[in-house]
Amino acid sequence: MESPIQGRDIVVVGQQPWDTEIGSNCKNIALEFARHNRVLYVNSPLDRNTVLKHRHEARIQRRLRILRGQEQALETVGENLWVLTPDTIAESINWLPPSPVYTVFNKLNNRRFARAIRRGITALDFQDFVLFNDNDIFRSFYLKELLQPAVSVYYSRDYMLAVDYWRKHGRHLEPQLIAKSDVCVANSSYLAAYCRRYNPNSHYVGQGCDVAPAPAAEATTPADLAGIPGPLIGYVGALVSLRLDLALLQQLAEQRPTWSLVLVGPEDEAFKASTLHQLPNVHFLGPKAPEELPAYIREFAVCLNPQLVNDMTIGNYPRKIDEYLALGKPVVATRTQAMDIFADYTYLAESAADYVRLIEQALAEDSKELRQGRAAFAATHTWENSVRQIYAAIRAASAGALAAPAAPTATLVSA
């Protein structure tokens, strides 16, 4: 097994803040990096649009206090791990057309962001650092030039260009960002192939799973599942109509009224307006903290991933599949290229009729042996293994840059 890179300084930028309410590959990778290296995790900066629309939200109020110097921008969140909330604001420019004007403002945003990051780097005395960019196409487009890292890594874990917001400027900028990065890593073979179109130093590094089965004695049934008749056919995750098949879910609920369809997660507007809310055997339980989700998954007889097949979903690694399998649960999911690696441990459907048939099959044939096999398979998908492959990709692309001596230990501790 590839040995970890040790004693380095690593700066992580991306789309998800440290206090995100959903599971985050970027956070899991940062935590794994911090086992052997010093890590600065950088939250994205506030933008003017967000301030205008969400000023009164607690998370925005805290950002504004940091902007005013009333709270520290840098905080310690673990051993070898700091979070920086930038004390700067970005201009909201995505409405601009691709043009020299957009380029000027995007460079301005990047320079402001880089200055804030540089203050954190200086405070921690980071040296010869690795810059790890989690799919942040716009705000971090010029960070390689502005921060001069020893190694720049672009991490692709979603096909961002499937979303209108990202496609508008991303179709021009992401290929350039991939090309100029020292190395690109991706959590699916589909996305690795996409990156390889622009950068030959692109590698598939797999995915981790952070759900560990709890002893049966410690497992408790969530209160909001009480009274819902079984079998429970469940899904956990964001209920987003661009990713999930609303019509399929409705057909399932209508064709099998004795099944309880349990949906755990925040809803987009299409889900909120859907006729699913009018069906007596469909139960929306709302968003839950990541640490609460295993308790819900344990109660499901069958777990679902009813994806639409489109540019957004076809190549994305389905993180939730590992979370289901880690708890031994039978899984029925839409067949996509990224699901191929799960083919021996899940039931893969291509139509609503397939879903009904395969759920019935999963209910009928579930066993202790199958549950153990699923959990054992998921256990091979660890963040340690995935990050070791990231280390190998970095070494392959830039061995010389990582030959420098380890950076000194920072003395600053902010809380």
C-alpha positions in Angstrom: 0.0 0.0 0.0 1.2 3.5 -0.8 2.7 5.2 2.2 1.1 8.5 3.3 2.7 11.9 2.6 3.8 13.1 6.0 4.9 16.4 7.6 3.6 18.6 4.8 1.4 21.7 4.9 -1.8 21.4 2.9 -4.3 24.2 2.1 -7.8 23.0 1.2 -10.3 25.2 -0.7 -13.7 24.1 -2.0 -17.4 24.7 -2.1 -18.6 23.4 1.2 -17.9 25.2 4.5 -16.6 23.4 7.4 -20.0 23.7 9.2 -22.0 22.2 6.3 -25.0 20.2 7.3 -24.5 17.5 4.8 -21.8 14.8 4.2 -18.7 16.3 2.7 -16.0 14.5 0.8 -13.8 17.6 1.2 -14.1 17.5 5.0 -13.4 13.8 5.2 -10.3 14.2 3.0 -9.1 17.1 5.1 -9.5 15.1 8.3 -7.5 12.2 6.7 -4.8 14.7 5.5 -4.5 16.0 9.1 -3.5 12.6 10.4 -0.1 13.1 9.0 0.1 16.7 7.9 -0.9 20.2 8.9 -4.1 21.3 7.2 -5.7 24.7 6.6 -9.3 24.3 5.5 -10.6 27.5 3.9 -14.3 28.3 3.8 -15.5 30.1 0.7 -15.8 33.9 1.1 -19.1 35.7 1.4 -20.5 37.2 -1.7 -22.6 40.4 -1.9 -25.7 38.6 -3.1 -25.7 36.2 -0.2 -25.3 39.1 2.3 -28.2 41.0 0.7 -30.6 37.9 0.7 -29.5 36.1 3.9 -28.1 38.7 6.1 -30.2 37.7 9.1 -29.2 34.0 9.1 -26.9 33.0 12.0 -24.2 31.7 9.7 -24.1 34.9 7.7 -24.1 37.0 10.9 -21.0 35.2 12.1 -19.3 35.8 8.7 -20.1 39.5 9.0 -18.6 39.6 12.5 -15.4 38.2 11.1 -15.5 40.8 8.4 -15.8 43.5 11.0 -12.9 42.0 13.0 -15.2 41.1 15.9 -14.4 37.4 15.7 -11.2 35.6 14.7 -11.0 34.3 11.1 -8.8 31.4 12.1 -9.9 28.6 14.5 -8.5 25.3 15.6 -10.9 22.4 14.9 -8.6 19.4 15.6 -5.0 18.3 15.9 -3.1 19.6 12.9 -6.3 21.1 11.5 -7.4 24.8 11.2 -10.4 26.4 9.6 -10.1 29.9 8.0 -13.2 31.9 7.3 -12.0 34.7 4.9 -12.4 38.2 6.2 -13.3 39.5 2.7 -16.2 39.7 0.4 -16.6 38.6 -3.2 -18.5 40.4 -5.9 -21.5 38.5 -7.2 -20.6 38.3 -10.9 -22.1 35.1 -12.3 -24.8 37.1 -14.1 -22.2 38.7 -16.3 -21.6 37.1 -19.7 -18.2 35.5 -20.5 -16.2 38.6 -21.4 -13.2 40.7 -20.4 -15.3 42.4 -17.8 -16.1 39.1 -16.1 -12.4 38.2 -16.2 -11.5 41.5 -14.5 -14.0 40.9 -11.7 -13.1 37.2 -11.3 -9.4 38.2 -10.9 -10.5 40.8 -8.3 -12.4 38.1 -6.4 -9.5 35.7 -6.6 -7.0 38.3 -5.4 -9.2 39.1 -2.4 -9.6 35.5 -1.6 -5.9 34.8 -2.0 -5.0 37.7 0.4 -7.2 36.2 3.1 -5.7 32.8 2.6 -2.2 34.2 2.7 -2.9 35.7 6.1 -3.8 32.3 7.4 -0.8 30.7 5.8 1.5 33.4 7.3 -0.1 33.0 10.8 0.5 29.2 10.7 3.9 29.5 9.0 3.0 27.1 6.3 5.8 26.4 3.9 6.0 24.7 0.5 2.3 23.8 0.8 0.1 21.6 -1.3 -3.1 23.4 -2.6 -6.0 21.0 -2.8 -9.0 22.4 -4.7 -12.3 20.6 -4.3 -14.3 21.6 -7.5 -14.0 25.3 -6.8 -13.9 26.6 -10.4 -14.4 30.4 -10.1 -13.2 31.7 -6.8 -10.0 29.5 -6.9 -9.3 29.8 -10.6 -6.2 32.0 -10.2 -5.0 30.6 -6.8 -2.1 28.6 -8.3 -0.6 31.8 -9.7 -1.5 34.0 -6.7 -0.4 31.6 -3.9 2.4 29.8 -5.7 1.9 26.4 -4.0 4.5 23.6 -4.3 1.8 21.4 -5.8 -1.7 22.3 -7.0 -4.3 19.5 -7.0 -7.8 19.7 -8.6 -10.3 17.3 -7.1 -13.3 16.4 -9.3 -16.2 14.8 -7.4 -19.2 16.2 -9.3 -19.8 17.1 -13.0 -20.5 20.7 -12.1 -21.2 21.7 -15.7 -24.5 19.9 -15.6 -25.9 22.8 -13.5 -26.8 26.0 -15.3 -25.0 28.2 -12.7 -21.7 26.4 -13.1 -22.0 25.8 -16.9 -22.3 29.4 -17.8 -18.6 30.2 -17.1 -17.4 26.8 -16.0 -17.5 25.3 -19.5 -14.7 27.7 -20.4 -12.9 27.9 -17.1 -12.9 24.3 -15.7 -11.0 22.8 -18.6 -8.4 25.5 -18.2 -8.2 25.0 -14.4 -7.8 21.2 -14.9 -5.1 21.7 -17.5 -3.0 24.1 -15.4 -3.2 22.0 -12.2 -0.2 19.9 -11.5 -2.4 16.9 -10.9 -6.1 16.1 -11.0 -7.8 13.4 -9.0 -11.4 12.2 -9.3 -13.7 9.9 -7.2 -15.2 8.1 -10.3 -13.7 6.6 -13.4 -16.0 8.7 -15.5 -14.8 12.0 -14.0 -11.1 10.8 -14.2 -11.6 10.3 -17.9 -13.2 13.7 -18.2 -10.2 15.3 -16.5 -7.8 13.3 -18.6 -9.1 15.1 -21.7 -7.3 18.2 -20.4 -4.6 16.9 -18.2 -2.8 13.6 -18.6 -1.9 13.6 -14.9 -5.5 12.7 -13.9 -6.2 9.7 -11.7 -9.2 7.8 -10.3 -8.8 7.7 -6.5 -12.0 6.1 -5.3 -14.1 7.2 -2.4 -14.3 6.8 1.3 -17.2 6.0 3.6 -17.4 7.3 7.2 -20.3 5.2 8.5 -19.3 2.5 11.0 -22.0 0.1 12.3 -22.8 0.6 15.9 -23.3 -2.3 18.3 -27.0 -3.4 18.3 -27.2 -2.4 22.0 -26.5 1.2 21.1 -28.9 1.4 18.2 -32.1 3.4 18.9 -35.0 4.0 16.6 -35.6 7.6 15.8 -38.8 9.0 17.3 -40.2 10.2 14.0 -40.1 6.7 12.5 -42.4 5.4 15.3 -45.8 4.4 14.0 -44.8 4.2 10.3 -45.7 0.7 9.2 -43.2 -1.5 7.5 -41.6 -2.4 5.3 -39.7 0.9 5.2 -38.3 1.7 1.8 -35.9 4.6 2.4 -33.7 7.3 1.0 -31.4 9.6 2.8 -29.8 12.7 1.2 -30.8 16.0 -0.5 -34.1 15.7 -2.4 -33.1 17.5 -5.6 -35.3 17.1 -8.7 -32.3 17.5 -11.0 -30.8 14.3 -9.5 -33.8 12.2 -8.4 -36.6 10.7 -10.3 -39.8 12.2 -8.9 -42.1 10.3 -11.3 -40.4 7.0 -10.3 -40.9 7.6 -6.6 -44.6 8.4 -7.2 -45.1 5.2 -9.2 -43.4 3.2 -6.4 -45.7 4.6 -3.8 -48.8 4.2 -5.8 -48.1 0.7 -7.0 -47.2 -0.6 -3.6 -49.4 1.2 -1.0 -48.4 -1.3 1.7 -44.8 -0.1 1.5 -43.8 3.0 3.4 -41.6 5.3 1.4 -39.4 7.3 3.8 -37.5 10.3 2.5 -34.9 11.9 4.8 -33.3 15.1 3.7 -33.9 18.7 2.6 -36.3 19.3 -0.3 -35.9 21.6 -3.3 -39.0 23.5 -4.6 -40.0 20.7 -7.0 -40.1 18.1 -4.2 -42.0 20.5 -2.0 -44.7 21.0 -4.7 -44.9 17.4 -5.7 -47.9 15.1 -5.3 -45.8 12.8 -3.2 -46.9 14.9 -0.2 -50.5 13.8 -0.9 -49.8 10.1 -0.8 -50.5 8.5 2.6 -47.6 6.0 2.4 -44.9 8.7 1.6 -43.2 10.2 4.7 -41.0 13.3 4.5 -38.9 13.5 7.6 -36.8 16.6 6.8 -33.1 17.2 7.0 -31.0 15.5 9.7 -27.5 16.0 11.0 -25.0 13.6 9.3 -24.4 11.7 12.6 -28.1 11.0 12.8 -28.5 9.3 9.4 -27.2 5.8 10.4 -30.0 5.5 12.9 -32.5 6.0 10.0 -30.7 3.7 7.6 -30.7 0.9 10.2 -34.5 0.9 10.2 -34.9 0.7 6.4 -35.8 -2.7 5.0 -34.4 -1.6 1.6 -32.5 1.6 0.7 -32.9 3.5 -2.5 -30.9 5.7 -4.8 -33.6 6.6 -7.5 -31.4 8.8 -9.7 -32.3 10.3 -13.0 -29.7 9.5 -15.6 -28.3 12.8 -16.9 -25.0 14.6 -17.2 -25.0 15.4 -13.5 -25.5 11.8 -12.2 -24.1 9.5 -14.8 -20.5 9.7 -13.6 -20.8 10.8 -10.0 -19.7 8.4 -7.2 -22.8 7.7 -5.2 -21.5 8.3 -1.6 -24.7 7.2 0.0 -24.4 3.6 -1.5 -21.4 3.0 0.7 -23.3 4.4 3.6 -26.1 2.0 3.0 -23.9 -1.0 2.4 -21.7 -0.3 5.5 -24.8 -1.0 7.5 -25.5 -4.2 5.6 -28.6 -2.9 3.9 -30.0 -4.2 0.6 -29.8 -1.4 -2.0 -31.9 -0.8 -5.2 -30.4 1.9 -7.3 -30.5 3.3 -10.9 -27.9 1.7 -13.2 -25.2 4.3 -14.1 -21.6 4.0 -15.1 -20.5 4.9 -11.6 -22.6 2.1 -10.2 -20.7 -0.6 -12.0 -18.3 -1.1 -9.1 -21.3 -2.0 -6.9 -23.0 -4.4 -9.3 -22.2 -7.5 -7.2 -23.6 -6.0 -4.0 -26.7 -4.0 -5.1 -29.8 -4.4 -7.3 -29.5 -2.1 -10.4 -32.7 -0.9 -12.1 -33.3 0.7 -15.4 -37.1 1.4 -15.1 -39.9 1.8 -12.6 -40.9 -1.8 -13.2 -37.4 -2.9 -12.4 -37.5 -1.0 -9.1 -40.7 -2.7 -8.0 -39.4 -6.1 -8.9 -36.0 -5.6 -7.4 -37.3 -4.2 -4.1 -39.5 -7.3 -3.8 -36.5 -9.5 -4.6 -34.4 -7.6 -2.0 -37.1 -8.0 0.7 -37.4 -11.7 -0.1 -33.8 -12.8 -0.1 -32.1 -10.6 2.5 -30.0 -12.6 4.9 -27.3 -12.4 7.5 -24.7 -13.6 5.0 -25.7 -11.0 2.4 -25.6 -8.2 5.0 -22.1 -9.3 6.1 -20.9 -9.3 2.5 -22.2 -5.8 1.8 -20.6 -4.4 5.0 -17.3 -6.1 4.2 -17.3 -4.6 0.7 -18.1 -1.1 1.9 -15.3 -1.4 4.5 -12.8 -1.5 1.6 -13.9 2.0 0.6 -12.1 4.0 3.3 -11.0 7.6 3.4 -7.5 6.3 4.3 -7.4 4.2 1.1 -8.7 7.0 -1.1 -6.3 9.6 0.3 -3.4 7.2 -0.1 -4.3 7.1 -3.8 -4.3 10.9 -3.8 -0.9 10.9 -2.3 0.3 8.5 -5.0 -1.1 10.8 -7.7 0.7 13.8 -6.2 3.9 11.9 -5.9 3.7 10.7 -9.5 3.1 14.2 -10.9 5.5 16.1 -8.7 8.0 14.1 -6.7 10.6 16.8 -6.6 8.2 19.4 -5.1 7.5 17.1 -2.1 11.1 16.5 -1.3 11.4 19.6 0.9 11.9 19.1 4.7 8.8 19.1 6.9 7.4 22.5 7.9 7.9 23.7 11.5 5.0 23.4 13.9 2.9 26.5 14.2 2.6 28.1 17.6 -0.6 30.0 16.9 -3.8 28.5 18.3 -7.1 30.3 17.6 -10.4 29.3 18.9 
